Every structure is written in C-alpha cells, then in structure tokens.
Amino acid sequence: MIPSSVPAVTVGPPPCHFALRLALLFSAPLIVNGFAMPYFPVWLSTLSLSDFEIGMVLAVPMFVRVITAPLAGLLADRLGERTIVLIWSGCLSLAIAMALFFVKDFWPVLVIYALQSAVYSPYLPIVEAIALSGVRRWGFDYAQMRVWGSVAFIGATMLGGWLIGLVGGAMVLPAMAVGFGLTIVMALAAPRVGRPRRPSPITALTEPPPQSLRQTDLQLLLVGVTLVNSSHAMLFAFSAIYWQHIGYSGTQVGGLWSAGVAAEVIMFFFAKAIIRRFSVWTMIFSGCLLAVVRWLIFPMDLGFSGYFVLQCFHAFTYAIMHTGMQLKLVERVAEEQEAAAQGLYFFYTGIFTAIFTLLSGYFYAWFGVQGFYSMSVVALTGCGFAFAGWSLQPQRLVSGGKTSEAS
C-alpha cells in the first residue's frame, strides 16, 4: 500500500494528465483479467477438458510468468522508456490470444495460453512501476490511480457474467481480445517518464535478495502470507464452473466475483483508519484465520446470499492481510531494498499459486466442491508459518516475548 503523502521530488513537471492516463492504463489489463479470471475456465470446460486438464492449463502459465515477468521487467528498466515494453506486450498478447480461436484440444490450448501469458506477464507490473515513479517524483496518490483498475475489473466481471448468460462460454475469447486491444491503445497513450532511477520490483528477482530479506522470521512470514494468498487458487480456477453447475446465472456469477473485488476495494479505502486502530499482526492473522474459515464454509449449501457474504471475506483474506504484509516489509526492509522485497513477495505468491492451481485440478476432479477443504489446509499451513515468523521476531527474542506492535 503506497501512502499519498510521499514527498514529491522535483524533476520537472509531470506528463500532462498523468493521473488520468495512469487510471486508464490500470483499467485496460484489469478488464482483461476481469473477463479471463472468472470465465476462461468456463471456456475451457466448453472444450470438454477434464478438471485436471483445466487445472494444468491455468497453472502452467503461472510458472511461466514467474520467469518471464522479471526478465521483461529487466529489459523495460534498461530501455530508455518502459512504455516500449508495454506496447510490445499488448500487441503480442492480442496476436497470440487470437490463435486460441482456432484450437480445441488440450495440448495446443496449453501451449498457446502459456505463450500468451508469457508475453502478457510484464504489462501490469510495468504499469505499477510507472505509477510508483509518479508517486515518488511528483507526489501523485497511488490509490486514486489504482482504484480505477479495480472498478474496471468489477465492470468486466459483471458484463462478462451477463454475456455468458446470453451466449455461454463462446463470449470469453472475443471479450479477452477486446481487452487486449485496449491494452495496446492505453500503452500508446501512456505517459512517458524516462529511464527509471530505481529497479522495478519484478526486476529485483534477477538478483540475490539482500541480507535483510534473508532473516528467518521475515522469510517465514512471507511464506505464510503467500501460502494464504495461494489458497485462493481453487476459487479462481473452479468457482465460476461450480456456481454455473449448481444453477446460478451468468449475472449471478459475475455478481459473486464482483462482490469479492468490491469488498477488497472498500477495505483499501478504510485501510488508514484500520492501521491506526489495529496492529500489523492483528491485520495479518485476521486474514490468515478467516481464510481457513472461508474454505471450510465454501462447500456448504449456502445459497446465493450466503456465497455473496462469503465472497466479501476477500476484504480480509486478501486486502487487510496484504496491507499488513506491506507495512511489515516497510518496517523491516530499507527503502533501497524495497524492490527486492516486492519481487520476493511476487515470486512466492506466483510459485505457490501455480502449485495449488495445478493441484486444485486433481482435488476438484476427485472431490468436487469438497475439494475446497484442501484450500483450508493450505491456509492453515500459512497461518502456522506466519505464527512461527511472529514468534521468532527479533523484538520478541530480545524482550522476552513482547513485540513493538503489542506495546
């Protein structure tokens, strides 16, 4: 979470309409994600792929992104202008995604989708990096720019749900293609900020982490939080398929997905007030424990309203926990090591989510919706790692158990 009170650095005037252009630049890739995340698995199911094959198609690109995103970020940082990589990413993503219109079998779909994900992987991180340059150099409010991406995601999921109710899974590829077209347009309109003075977070993955990030307690906490993040893997892969299976309309499925993102956005808006009242550890552990509860409840017969409320748990199982993790990194890691910290966070989240997306294909195939219990085990394991990190903090070891947050 980036505060709006970051002091501006005088480096000349900002590009014209910087905040508006960044808001639009955030919106384009999140429109793609708003169509792809809930509904691409639905399109895969129309090809008569097995649940295991669907899990494989969704998981392999996640492994690929962990490799390609840092390399593309390194290239973007070394070029005179990051937007060059944005334009290429958008164009190649659209071109490769169009090939999906002509394939129906598992292996061609897997290969093409992995390639498309590889070239698309640096787009949103580079947009984040450009936004952070605006925050550091001219004092722009990160949240006010980023929130419009979340609004676009909600709009895309709602529109996608309505369309899938009209024409079924056939709407997914055209909708994604339109989204990729928008990423090209927005990349061409993106503000040019020149060569970065600091590496992007994903670029930092190409170098060994600094000593401060190798501390046992911080490593355990990072593993714990990212395991809880990855416990959402089955939700992302199979929730839309399951909700359609039990008879929910496309609009209802879109509403359920939108509820989670809307709750996340609201929580971010109230984050400053929450930070003043609660400790970082309270924020982290509330997210960890509610994730365990969320996946234990999910297989029950909740009805639409019950699932709507459960989706709102996302405000805790992601937003407030993520905010707490970011604050802990700010507390423990020097500013010049910020990129390395964020890169490591990206790496752990990507690897664990890929692993559990792959496994969720097996679990859903074997157990159906009861497979969500496995995600509660993942979240509980994450809680254990986070608790171990808390217990091994230098403050606790020095003070005999009392942390600075508790005082």
Secondary structure as UniProt FT lines:
FT   TURN            4..5
FT   TURN            16..17
FT   HELIX           18..46
FT   TURN            47..48
FT   HELIX           51..78
FT   HELIX           83..98
FT   HELIX           99..102
FT   HELIX           106..120
FT   TURN            121..122
FT   HELIX           123..138
FT   HELIX           142..167
FT   HELIX           168..171
FT   HELIX           172..189
FT   TURN            201..202
FT   HELIX           203..206
FT   HELIX           211..214
FT   HELIX           216..230
FT   TURN            231..232
FT   HELIX           233..245
FT   TURN            246..247
FT   HELIX           250..269
FT   HELIX           271..277
FT   HELIX           280..297
FT   TURN            298..299
FT   HELIX           303..311
FT   TURN            312..313
FT   HELIX           315..320
FT   HELIX           321..332
FT   HELIX           335..337
FT   HELIX           338..367
FT   HELIX           368..371
FT   HELIX           372..391
FT   HELIX           394..399
FT   TURN            404..406
//
